[in-house]
Amino acid sequence: MAPELRFPETPLLPRDIYNQNSLVRRDLRQGYSATEALAKHLETKGIKHDILKEDGTDRLKGLFWAYPESIKYLQSHHDVVLIDNTYSTNRFGMPLMDIIG
């Protein structure tokens, strides 16, 4: 049974809560798309990153980031690198590759 039918005295519908959450997320992104907001956050925090977009569009094709501490660690201990590649882990079917050095 739908929540609005089980609790008719409740003035909120599930969609109202969803819409409010979406509004808060949009406000947090300050008008940027999710990808633009992420890139801006990475820049602000000084995290090295590179975004690969599809040719002719702004569609995200790949994203690389590395924390400054990880880069320093890799530079001092570059003799061992562990790569874990997991395919189709999200709703977009994009692979995830973790590299630990």
Contacts in CASP RR format, 6 or more apart in sequence:
PFRMAT RR
TARGET T0000
AUTHOR 0000-0000-0000
METHOD contacts of the structure
MODEL  1
MAPELRFPETPLLPRDIYNQNSLVRRDLRQGYSATEALAKHLETKGIKHD
ILKEDGTDRLKGLFWAYPESIKYLQSHHDVVLIDNTYSTNRFGMPLMDII
G
3 10 0 8 1.000
3 13 0 8 1.000
3 14 0 8 1.000
4 10 0 8 1.000
4 13 0 8 1.000
28 37 0 8 1.000
29 36 0 8 1.000
29 37 0 8 1.000
30 37 0 8 1.000
31 37 0 8 1.000
32 40 0 8 1.000
35 51 0 8 1.000
35 58 0 8 1.000
35 60 0 8 1.000
38 63 0 8 1.000
39 49 0 8 1.000
39 51 0 8 1.000
42 49 0 8 1.000
42 65 0 8 1.000
43 49 0 8 1.000
46 68 0 8 1.000
47 65 0 8 1.000
47 66 0 8 1.000
47 67 0 8 1.000
47 68 0 8 1.000
48 65 0 8 1.000
48 66 0 8 1.000
48 68 0 8 1.000
48 71 0 8 1.000
49 63 0 8 1.000
49 64 0 8 1.000
49 65 0 8 1.000
49 66 0 8 1.000
50 63 0 8 1.000
50 64 0 8 1.000
50 65 0 8 1.000
51 60 0 8 1.000
51 62 0 8 1.000
51 63 0 8 1.000
51 64 0 8 1.000
52 60 0 8 1.000
52 61 0 8 1.000
52 62 0 8 1.000
52 63 0 8 1.000
52 64 0 8 1.000
53 59 0 8 1.000
53 60 0 8 1.000
53 61 0 8 1.000
53 62 0 8 1.000
54 60 0 8 1.000
54 61 0 8 1.000
62 94 0 8 1.000
70 101 0 8 1.000
73 101 0 8 1.000
74 81 0 8 1.000
74 101 0 8 1.000
77 101 0 8 1.000
78 101 0 8 1.000
80 101 0 8 1.000
81 99 0 8 1.000
81 100 0 8 1.000
81 101 0 8 1.000
82 98 0 8 1.000
82 99 0 8 1.000
82 100 0 8 1.000
82 101 0 8 1.000
83 97 0 8 1.000
83 98 0 8 1.000
83 99 0 8 1.000
83 100 0 8 1.000
84 97 0 8 1.000
84 98 0 8 1.000
84 99 0 8 1.000
84 100 0 8 1.000
85 95 0 8 1.000
85 96 0 8 1.000
85 97 0 8 1.000
85 98 0 8 1.000
86 95 0 8 1.000
86 96 0 8 1.000
86 97 0 8 1.000
86 98 0 8 1.000
87 93 0 8 1.000
87 95 0 8 1.000
88 94 0 8 1.000
88 95 0 8 1.000
89 95 0 8 1.000
89 96 0 8 1.000
90 96 0 8 1.000
END
